[in-house]
Amino acid sequence: MAEPSYLTAVRESYDTVAVDYVERVPPPAALDPLSRAMLAGFAELVRAEGLGPVADLGCGPGRVTAYLAGLGVPAFGVDLSPRMVELARHAYPGLRFSEGSMTALETGDGELGGILAWYSTHHTPPRWLPAVFAEFHRTLAPGGYLLWGDYVGEERLRPTRGYGGPVSYESYLLPLGRVADLLKQAGLVVTARLEQEPGGRVNRPHACVLARKPPRAAVSLSSPSASLT
């Protein structure tokens, strides 16, 4: 099966601008307080469950992956761009980074205690989001958490330059409610959402959604199928 054209455009664009991206995008410590609080809360929830590692999907140069690791979370990164993965491995040799697509993760069913999709799904055409979110559900352990963060709105953007270089990707901004509905349709339970107006370095509305894969139901001792031995 041929790779969707949008994935090719994203890979080639970020390979081109990877070095400039590192220079222009602020590190996680420079995020606004609410975004940092969402990351910290996500890390605390994942640590408490102890269900497995966190996959930082669309990890770019690995800064947020390393930030999560600093919060005590066993984290690894996945990115479509080989150049971004190369930069991440060089900057954080103690962490694991690999090339991959959110549409088909090389992760077994239920292996992940958490998924971070931090400003990494807006290049995905809306018709592909159900498949991406289904992959999130498949790879999360029962009780595992997803933290999604991205720009929101109702726009389709077609930039020709980004981060100081030429790009060919597109961006699709959706209302926060639409994103939450798609996550629910994928079988995830939305437990919190935060929407912020533009401010500081951010010139568009942006939001975070915390969702969870339902835990396995406990077997009742009164159930006919339960037994004590």
Secondary structure, DSSP 4 states (H G I P E B T S, - for coil): -PPPHHHHHHHHHHHHHHHHHHHHSPPGGGS-HHHHHHHHHHHHHHHHH--S-EEEET-TTSHHHHHHHHTT--EEEEES-HHHHHHHHHH-TTS-EEE-BTTB-S--TT-EEEEEEES-STTS-GGGHHHHHHHHHHHEEEEEEEEEEEE-SSEEE--SEETTEE----EEE--HHHHHHHHHHTTPEEEEEEEE--BTTB-S-EEEEEEEPPPPPPPPTTSTT----
